[in-house]
Amino acid sequence: MAAMSGDFENFQNINVENMEHKLKYSVYSCSSFSANFHPGNIMEDKPNDQNSRWTSETHHPTQYITLKLEKPAAVTKITFGKYHQNHVCNLKKFKVYGSLHDDHNNMIELLQSGLKNDNVKEIFPLRHKLGENIFPVKYIKIVPTMTWGQSFNCSIWYVELAGIDDPAIVKPCSNWINNYREQEAIRLCLKHLRQRNCTEAFDSLKKKTKVELEHSILTQLHEQLVVHSNFDMSERIIENAAQDGLFSDYISTQDYKAKWTPITTTVSDINSDACQPGMRGGHQMCIDAERQIIYLMGGWDGNDDLADFWMFDINQKSWRMISRDTEPDGGPCARSCHKICLDHKRKLIFMLGRYLDSEVRSTMSLKSDFFVYNIDCEQWTLISEDTAPDGGPPLIFDHQMCVNVENGMIYIFGGRVLSNTSSDIAGLATTAVFSGLYCYHSGTNTWTKLRDDRPELVSRIGHSMLFYEKNRALYIFAGQRGREFLSNFTRYDTDTDTITVLSGTNGNDKNEVPAAGFTQRATIDPETGEIHALSGLSKDKIKREESTRNSFWVYDIESNKWSCIYRNENTGSQYWSKMQSIEPCPRFAHQLVYDYVNKVHYLFGGNPGKSGSPKMRLDDFWSLKLTKPLLAHFLRRCKYLIRKQKFLQLAKCNSLEALTYLQHDLSTMVNHEDLDERHEFERLTSSLFSSKDGTDDACPSKQGAEFYSNDQVFVGRSQLFDQLVTYFPDNMTQPKENLADIIKI
C-alpha cells in the first residue's frame, strides 16, 4: 500500500466509536422490487407491516439492492431489522459491498454473514479500513445469497447504517483513496511492462511518475534472477530475507497439520496413587500451562458419578491421585456435568454445578454448592452452600465457566436449571429452564447477573465459551437447546456489555464452519488469538440423525475466519479398531485442554456414542500437536525452485553440466518424502535430451546477459519471480492483479 502523506496522517488513528452516528441514505437501485417498493424510497422500520420491505423478484442469484448515502462516509456498522415473527424470506446468507462510485465491478467486500430467523435486529461491523487507513464509500450494495425458506424470494425489511460522514475527516480520506487508485494503476502498468520485458517503457514510466513498484529487496531479486540469471545471488537474497523474518506472515497463513499421539503411562496397583483415571464422560479437566500440570475431576463411568481428583505431570508423563473422594477432604461430592476453571495467576480451581437424576432430587440436594481448591495448599474450601440466594445461578449442569485472571472475574453462562417439579422430572422440553450469564468476583465474593436467557444471547447446554485476554471478550458457540443443535457464534464484550453475532458462522456449509453440535470442546491460544474446536455430537440435517465424526477447526479472531484442519468421516467400529494407535475415535462428553506454552492439546475419555453399549465410556489419553511448515522447510522449497530453474536453462545448452548440477546441487534440495516433488525431480532428467546436439546459441555461458533477450527462458524466470514474490509481505510486493485481467471482452 502506498505511504500516507499530508493531512491524511491525522485521520489514521481516530476513535471511530466516539464519532459514528446514524447515516442518511435512499435506495439507489435494485435488481428487482416489489409493488410497494421503488428506487428512491427511504426504508422504514415497520416490523408489523408485511409490505414494508424490499423483495427480490426470484430466489435465483444475483439479486441485489444498492443504497446511496446522502454524502460519502466511513460506514462502520449495518443493522438489519426484521419482520415481527420468523419469516421464510429472511436472509440466511448475504454479502455487503461498498464503493465511492456507482461501479458494481469495483466494489470492496465489506461483510459476509447471515441473519438468524427470528424477530430480533442484528448489528454487524463493516470493514471500513484498508490496512490502518479509513476508506469512505457512498454506495452500499447488499447481495442476498440464501433465504431460510428453500426456493423463496429474498426480503430485506429494514437497514440502518452507522458511520462517520464529517467532511473534515471524509474528504482527506477520499483524496487518499483517489491517490491510492492512481498509484495502483501506475503500478499495474509497471508490472505489465516488466513482465513483457519492455525495459525502456518501464524505466520511462517509473522516472516520470516516481512511483515504486515494490520494495528495493524485491527489485534487487528481480534484477539478479530475471535480468542477469544470477541464481546463486538470488538464493542469498532469499536467505537474507528469511533471516530478517520477511516470510513469517506467509508461514503464519499456512494450514496446520494435526498429529495425534496416544499417551501411555505405567499403571501400578489400583490402590496406589500412581494409577491412572478410569473410564468416564462428563468429567472436567483444566491445565496449569506454567507448571505443566493437568487436573481431572469426577465424571460418570456409565454406572455411577465419580468423586476422584487427579493430576497429570506432563513432563514426567505420570498420573497422581490427589484424592479418591474429595467430599471427606472438604470438597465436592461425586458428580458429573459440572464445570471447573483454573485461575493460574492465583493457583485456584473453581468448581460449580452438577447433574442429578430425577429420583434423588430434593430441596436440599438442589442447592448450588460452589467450591474452590487451593493448589499450593492442596485444600478445598466451600465458598457457598447455595449460589442462588447469593445472586448467582441456581443448580445447573452442562454450563460453561471461564476466568479473567487479570481481575479474578469468573463468567458462567448457560446450563440447564435443575428442579424437582413434576414437569421437569418428566423431561418435558417445553418446560426446560436455562440459566443466563453471570459473573463472580473472587476478590469480593460477589455475584452479578449480566444477561437473562434472551434471543440476543440464547442460553443452552453442552456449548463452548472462552475468554480472550487481549480484548476481554467471551466467545460462545454451538450447544443444544431442547432438541435443536446450535451453530451460532457470538462475542460478548465484558467491558461494554455488548453482543456481536460473528460472521460466517451460520452452519450452512460444513466445509466453511463447524457443524451444529453438542459438547464440542474448544480451547484458545492467548498468544496467537486462535480458537480451536474439536467436534462432539452433531446432527445430520438431511438424515435427521445424530452422529459423532472427527473434525478439528481453528478460528482466527483477527481475520474472523474458520479453517478445518482435518476431518475424518469414518464411523465404522472395524475402521476405528485399526486406528487405536493413530487417532482417537469420535466421541462426545470428552474433555480437551490446551498447553499454550508448548502448543499441545490433551484429550481424555468421553462417550463413543455406540448405541449397542449405552454405558460404555472411554479412558484413552491423547496429545494433539498442530504444526506449520518451519522456516527451514520453506527456505529449502525456495532454493529448490531456484535451482530447478537454473537446471532447466543448463539443460538447453550443456547436458553434461546440467546432469552434474542435477546430481550434486539440485538433488540436495529435494524433499523425497513429498511424492509430487520427488516425481517432478525424476521427470527433470528428460529435459537433458530436449536439445539435439547439446548446444544452444541462447546458452547463458556463451552470451551472458544477452540471454535476457531469449523470450522463452525469460518468461520462465519471470514466472519464478512472481511465485517467490507471493511469499513476501503484501506491503512489499508488486500488485497481485494483472493489467490484462481487467480488460473486459
Number of C-alpha atoms within 10 A of each C-alpha: 15 13 8 13 9 8 11 18 14 11 17 16 10 12 9 14 11 8 12 19 16 14 18 15 21 16 21 19 17 19 15 17 20 14 9 11 17 15 16 13 13 16 19 13 17 16 18 11 11 10 14 20 25 24 25 24 15 15 20 14 12 11 20 22 22 22 25 21 21 13 17 24 28 27 29 22 20 19 15 18 22 28 25 14 11 14 16 16 23 26 25 20 21 18 16 22 21 29 21 22 14 17 10 13 8 12 18 17 16 21 20 19 18 26 23 20 19 16 16 18 15 19 19 20 17 21 19 22 15 10 10 10 17 26 25 27 24 20 27 27 25 22 22 28 18 22 23 20 16 10 13 17 21 28 24 21 23 20 21 17 22 21 21 21 25 14 13 9 20 22 16 20 25 21 13 24 18 13 14 16 13 11 19 18 14 19 22 18 21 25 21 17 18 16 19 13 19 12 12 11 14 18 13 12 16 17 11 8 11 11 15 16 21 18 12 12 15 21 15 15 22 22 14 18 25 24 19 17 23 17 19 14 15 21 20 13 18 20 16 12 16 17 11 10 11 16 19 15 13 14 16 13 9 11 16 18 12 14 13 18 16 17 15 12 14 10 14 11 9 10 9 11 16 16 18 23 24 12 18 28 27 28 26 24 23 23 25 18 17 12 11 15 18 20 22 21 28 28 27 23 23 16 10 12 22 21 21 22 20 20 21 19 14 16 9 10 12 17 22 17 20 16 17 16 19 20 14 10 14 14 21 24 18 18 21 26 25 24 24 21 21 25 20 16 13 13 13 19 19 22 23 24 31 26 20 20 9 16 8 9 17 13 8 8 13 21 21 21 21 19 19 22 19 14 14 9 9 10 14 20 15 15 15 16 13 19 20 15 12 14 15 19 26 23 26 28 24 27 28 25 25 22 25 20 15 11 11 16 19 21 25 23 31 30 31 25 22 26 22 17 11 10 13 17 15 11 11 11 12 9 11 16 19 22 25 23 22 20 23 19 16 16 9 9 11 14 20 15 15 14 17 17 16 9 11 17 21 19 24 29 27 29 27 25 25 21 25 21 17 9 11 15 20 21 20 22 22 28 28 22 20 14 7 13 22 24 22 22 19 21 19 18 17 16 9 9 10 10 17 17 22 21 19 21 26 23 18 17 11 11 12 16 20 29 27 27 27 28 24 27 23 23 21 24 16 14 11 12 16 20 19 20 22 23 24 28 26 24 18 13 10 6 7 8 9 14 18 24 18 19 18 19 20 22 19 15 15 9 9 12 16 21 17 19 16 13 13 12 10 14 14 9 11 9 11 16 11 10 12 12 13 13 18 22 23 24 25 26 27 27 22 22 23 23 21 18 12 11 13 16 18 23 23 25 27 27 27 24 20 14 8 7 10 11 15 18 25 19 17 19 17 19 19 18 15 14 14 14 13 12 15 11 12 16 17 17 16 20 22 22 17 21 22 21 20 21 25 18 20 25 28 24 24 19 21 13 13 22 19 12 18 22 10 10 16 22 17 13 18 19 16 13 8 10 10 11 15 14 11 12 18 11 10 15 17 9 17 21 12 13 14 10 11 15 15 16 11 18 18 19 13 13 11 13 13 13 19 20 12 12 11 10 19 21 16 15 22 20 14 18 19 16 13 16 19 14 17 20 13 15 13 16 20 23 19 12 11 14 16 10 7 9 7 5 3
